Amino acid sequence: MTTLLILTVGQSDVQLVIDGVRQELEPKFCGVMHAEIERRKWRLVDAPTHKNRERTGELPEGDIVLCTPKVDAILANVTPTAALVLETRRDVASAPGDPRISGSLVESRLRDRGVQTVHRVAYLTGKERLEDRNTPQDSVVRREVVRRLEDAVCSTIKAANPSRIVVATTGGFPVVSNLVEEIVRLHAPVDVEALEVADGANAVPPTADRAVARTSVPEPLTSFQARRRVLELVDRGNLLGAWAVAEPLHDDPMEHHWTQTVQWLACFASSLPMPDDCDILLLKHPRMAVRAALRVELALRAQDIPRAIHGTVAFFEAALWDGLYERVERSEDQERRRDFRFKDGEVPDGNKLLRLGDGSPEDRKRPFELKDTTDGVSWYWIYDSDGGPAGRLAKYFLKRHALVTFDRSLGSEVRALRNDVAHNEPTPELMADARSLMQIKELWSDQDTFLSQPLTQNVLCELGVSCPDQLADNLIKEIRERLLHPSK
């Protein structure tokens, strides 16, 4: 296994050792003291357990003894084959607190401990500043600095080709440490482990510093940002995008109570089985047509025209079967799942509905075909395709006027359009023509809505659905309430 260690170093990564006790340098004099250390003799030793709580602004006489407690703690848990050390080496006059030799001393320690390859990159040199407050895009970290960090990470990962990456961004500017970790996670070809170093001097009795896997706990800010973004995406009908935002927080027990709501939305959008614990009734509505209509409405809000076209035709099919299941039931035998029987024992009319078996074009328009009779129960196959069977089911068997009207609006044009979308490239020209056709047919409104249309509302009303025009708004209202007040 090849392990790449990526470090950011700062003022506390190198400490003095005096009489077997380590001591941090005074931050505001750190760069000045480092410049003096460069001019004198020094040596590195194992980091002592005991630590002087006071920081020092003076160096002792004679040879200087130094230690790298954070690196020692990391190397006690990790055996890297390569390392990237990110440092700052600015001029003492312009940045007297800059830990200008921390990187080189950490590199020496790594090499002494057997690390074969160490890359050391300075992301700030000379008189440079981390930020430029006169330029909005550079007000936190200058873009040039970001590029240096990203280039260093990418080139090191490419050269090391690691099977494991460990990040310990515990030193230096916090904003850089956070940035480096995200850069690594973006470019890493393998999973990334993040370490933090606990100061053992704070223990009673004191112990050596310990490197431990960092447990990521979302900050309150992260939760509010994520929920706000999720609500924006839900309003736009992008349920899968909303889940992409929520999913990184899903394993956190404090956030799970609202992220699971977004997970249910993702299952709904993908037509996946809904978890048993889902308590949003609209997502589990007993009428398939309600769920189909919601998917069309949300697809239109997301401007996903191909999905909305598919869904519009699927809405008719769902409403048709909602009606059929009121009068027929499917065989429970897994090998006869195509077989249906009539709940009331009614035999369909042979003229319009029951196939005679003569193979004629007229016969193929009839939706029911008797397969066999078992124990006095007649079992039928039901054909629900367009071109006759579906329309006859709606008109002559279910006798649903609104469903018949909707079927006529679909016609052969819209059904052919669904096939075009399914089998051809949905070009902008095709989508523009499709949108225009759906509006001409009054299946969609001029504002690209579905539930606002009388054709849709009438079909749902025939199924006993009240206020169908408010279905999507009611769903989004409930989601908003759950995300704004997740603890309720």
N, C-alpha and C positions, 0 to 999 in steps of 0.2 A: 504494500500500500504506500502510495506517495501522498504525503500530507503537506499542504501549503499553509503556513501561518502568516496572517496579515495583521500588522500592528500599526497603531498610531502612537507616537511618543510625545510626552510633554514634560512639564517641570518636575514631577514627582517620580519619573521613571528611573532617574539616577539620584542616589542619595549618598551622603557622606557616611563613613564609618569611623567613629572615634571611641577607642577603648571598648570595642566590641558592641557598641550601640549605634544604630543607624539614625540619621537625622536628615530631614528634608532641608533644601535650600530656600531662603527667603525668595518668594516668587518675583518680587520687583527687582531683585538683584541677580536673578538666575543667569541671565545672559552674560553679565559682567563676570560672575564667578566662573562660568563655563569658559570664558575667554582666558582667564587666568589658569584654569586647569590645563588648558591646551598647551600653555607655556611651561608647565611643570611636570615632574614625574608623578605618575599615578599607576595604581594597579586595582584590579577588580577582585573582589572576594565574594564568597557566598553571603547572601543577605542575612544579617543577624535577626534573631527573633525579637529582641528588645529594641525599642525605638524611643528616642527623645521626643517628647511632645512639642518642644519648642523648635521653631525653624531658626536657621542660622544665616547671617549675612556675611560671615567671615570664614575664611579657609584656615585650617591649622598650619603650623610651620612644618617644614620637611615634606616627605613623600605623602601624597594624598591617597587615602584608601577609599574606594568607592564600591557601591553595590547596585544591583538592578533587581530590586525585590519583586516587581511585577513579572518580569521575564522569568525569574527563577521560579515563581509560583506557576507560571504557565508551563514551563518545561518539566515541572514535576508531574504534569498530567498529559502533556502532548510531546510526541517525538517527531518534530517536523523534519522533512527532507529539504525543504526550501522555505524561505521567508521573504516577505516584503515589509520593509520598515519605512513608514511615511513620517517625515520630519519637517521642521522649519529651521532654516539657517540664515536668519537675517542679521544685518549689521548691528553690532552692539549699540552704536550711537542712536540708531533709529528704533531699535526694539531691545532695550536693556533687560527685559524679562524673558527674552526668547531662549529656550533650552537648546542652544545651537549645537551642542555635542552629544545630546541624548541619543540621537540616532546612531552615531558612530560607536558609542560605548555599548549600546544595545547590540549592534552588529558584532562587535568584538565578543560579547558574552555568548551570543548565538553560535558563533564559529568555535569558540572554546568548548562549547557543549556539543559539538559534533554536527551542527547544521551545515550541510554541504554547500548550499547556494543561498546567498543573502543579497537581495536587491534593496538598495537604499535610495529613496527618491525624496528630494526636498520640494515641497509644493509652494514654499515661500522662501525667497532669497532677497539679498540686498536690502532695499528700502521699501519693499512691497508691503501692501496692506491686504488683509484677508478680504475686506469688503470695500465697496465704493458707494457711499451713500448718495452721491450725486446722480447715480444711474439706477433706476428702479430694479432692473434685472440683476444688478450686481450688489444690491444693498445688503444682502446677507453673506453671500460668498461670490466673489467675482467669477464670471464665466470662464476666464482663462485658468483660474485655480481649479475649477471643476474639471476642465478638460485634462489638466495635468494629472489629477487624481484618477480619472477614468482611464487615461492612457496607461498609467502605471499599473493599475489593477489588471487591465486587459492584457497587456504585454506579459505581465508576470504569470497570469493564469495560462496563457498560451505556451509560454516557455516551460512551465512546471508540469503542465498536463496532469493535474492532481486528481487522485481518487477521493480525496477528503480535503475540505477547506475549513480552517478554524480562524475566526476573526476575534481579535481582542483589541477593540478600539477604545481603550480605557484612558489614553493620554491625549494631551493636546486640547484644541478647541472642541467643545462638545458638539457644535454644529458640524464640524468636519468629521468627527467620530461617527455621528449619525449618518452623514452623507456617505462616508466610505462604506459603511455596512450595507447601505441600500445599493450602492454601485456594485459591490461584490455579489449581493443576492441577485441582481439583475443579470450579471454576466457569468455567474458560476454555472458550470456544466453539471455540478453535483450539489447535493444538499450542503448547506452552510451551518456550521456550529458556531454559536456566539458565546464567548466567555467573558466573565467579569471577575475582577480580583478583589477579594475581601481583605481588608487590612487586619492582619492577625494581631497587631499591637493593641487593638481595641478589645481583644478577648481577655478573660481573666481565668487563669494566668495567660500572658501573651503567648502567641503561637506564630509560626511562619505564615506569611501571606498565603491565601488559598485561591486558586483559580477554579471557579465553578461555572457550570452551564447557566447561562442567564435565562431566567424565567420571564418571558415577555408578558407583561400585564398592561393592557391598553390604558392609556391616560384618559381621563374624562374628556379631554379635547378630542381625542380620536373617536370616541363614541359619538359625540355630537356631530362631528364632521361627517362620519359615515352615515348616520341616520338622516342628516340633511340631504346628502347626495342620493341616498336610497329613495327618499321621498320625491326628489326631482325626477329620478328615472322612472319611478312608478307612475307619476303623473303623465309622463311621456309614453307610457305603455311598455317600457323596456324592462320587463321583469327579470330576464336573465342578466342584464347589466346590473340591476339592483342586487342580485345575489352575488355577483362578482365583487361588489363593494363590501357586502356584509360577510361573505364567507371567511375572510382572514380573522374575523373576531368570533367565529361561531363556536370555537372550543373554549372560549373564556366563559366561566360560569356566570359572571356578572352581566355579560352581553347576550348570552344564549337565549334569554327569554324574549328578546326582540328579533334576533337573527333567525330563529326558527320560523318566525312568521314570513320572513323573506325567502327562506328555503321552501316553504309551502308554495309561495308564488312561483318560484322557479320550477317546482314539480308540475304545477298547473300549466305554466307556459309550455313546458316540454311534453305535456300529456303523459307524464309518468304517474305511477300509482301514488295516490295521496297517503301520507302517513296517517296511521290511525289516530294520532293525538291532535291532528289538525281540527281546530274548532271554529274555523271560518266557514260558515254554512254555505256561502255563495260558491266557494271553491269545491264543495261537495254536493252541490244542488242535485236533487234526484232527476231533474230534467236535463238530459244531455244537450238539448237545444239552448238552455240558459248558459251552460259552460261554453258551448260553441260560439254563441253570440258574444260573450265576453272576450273570447280570444280574438274574434274579428275586430271588435272595438279597440282593443289594446294594440293589435297589430297596426291598425290605421293610425293610432296616436303615435306609434313608433315609426310611422312611414314605411312599414314593411309591406309593400304592395303585394309581392308574391304570396306571402303568408296570408294576407287578408283575402286574396282571391281564392286560395285554397279553402280558407275558413268559411267564406260565403256559401260556397257549394256544400261544404260539410255541414253547415247550419241546416240546410234543407234536409239533408240525409238524417241528421240527428233528430230533427223535429218529426220526420216521417217515422222513425223507429220509436220515438217517444209515444207516438200514437199507436203503432203496431203492438208495442208491449202492453198496452191496455187490453188488448184482445187476444194476443197469442202468447205462448210461452215456449222457451227453448227446451229441448231434451237435455236432461241432466247427464245422459250417457256421453262421455267424452268422445267416443267414436261416432256419435250422431249429432254433433253440434250444429249441423246445418238443418236439422229436423225441428219443425215447429208443430204444435197442435193448437187448436182453437179452444180458448178457455170455456166458451159456452157450447162447444160442440157444433157450432154453426159450420155449414158446408158452403164455401164460396160459390157464387154464381158462375156457371160454366161459360156463359156468353162473353163476359167481359174480364173475368178474373181467373178462371180455372183452365189450365192448359189441357188441350185434347190429345196432344202427342202427335199431331200430323206434320209437325215441322214447318208449317207455313209461316210467312212473315207476321200474319195476324196472331198466330198462336204464340209467337215469341214475345208479343207485347203483353200477354197475360202473365200476371205475377205469381200465381200459385200453381204448384205441380204436386200432385198426390204421389207419394213415394211408397208407402205401405200402410197397412192397418194391423196393429198389434194389440191383442186383448181388447178389441173393440174400440181402440183409439186410432184415429187417422192422423198420419204424420205427413207434413207438407214441406217442400222447399219453397222459399220465398225469394223471388227475383226482384231486386230494387234498383236496377240500373236505369239510366235515362233511355229515351227512345221508345217509351211506352209503359213498361212495368211500374216505374216509380210514380208516374202521373196517374195511372189507373188506381194504384193503391191509395193515393191521396183523394182522388175524385170519387171512385166507386166503392171503395172499401171503408176508408176512414170518413169520407164525406166532409173533409175540412176545406172550406171555401178559401180561407186565407192561405193555406198550404198550397192549394192548387194555383192560386194567383202568384205566389212566390215562385212556384215551379215554372210557370209560363214566363215570368220575368227572367229567370235564368236562361231558359231556352237553350238552343244548341250553341249560340254564340258564346255565352259565358262558360258553358261546359267545355267548349273547344279551347277557350282562353285558359282554363285551368290546365288542360293538357299541354298547351304551349308553354306555360310557366313551368310545368313539371319537367318537360323534356327538352326545352330549348333554353338558350341563354336569355335571362330576363334583362334585355337591353333597356336603356333609358327610353328609347322610342317605343318599344313594346309596352313598357310600364305606363308611359303617358297615354298611349291608346287605350290600355286596359282601364286605367282610372277614368278616362272619359266615358268609356262604354258602361262602366258600373254606375256612373252618375246618370247617364241617359236612361238606363234601365231602372233608375230610382232605387237601386239596391244600396248605394252610398249617397250621402248628401254632398253638396258642393264644398262643404268644409271637411270632407272625409270622415264622416261618422256613420255608424251602422245602426245603433240602437235608436237613433232619432227618426228612422224611416218607418212610415206606416206599414210598409210591407213586412218588416221585421216585427214590429210591435203586434200586428194582428196575428201572426203565427204564434207568438208567445202567449198572447191573450187566449187563443184557442186551447192552449195547453194549461190554462189556469194560472198563468204568471201575472201578478199584479204589478203595475208601474214598471213595465219593462224598460222604459226610457231611462230609468234611474239606476239600473243595475250596476253599471261601471262606476258611476259616481258614488254609489253606496259602498262598493268594494273599496275604492280608494279612500273614502272617508273612514272606514273601519281600520284600514292599514295605517292611515295617518294617526289615528287615535292610539293605536298600539305602539307606534314608534315614538310619539311625543310623550306618552306616559307609560313607558315599558314596565314599570314596577307594579302597575295596577292589576 
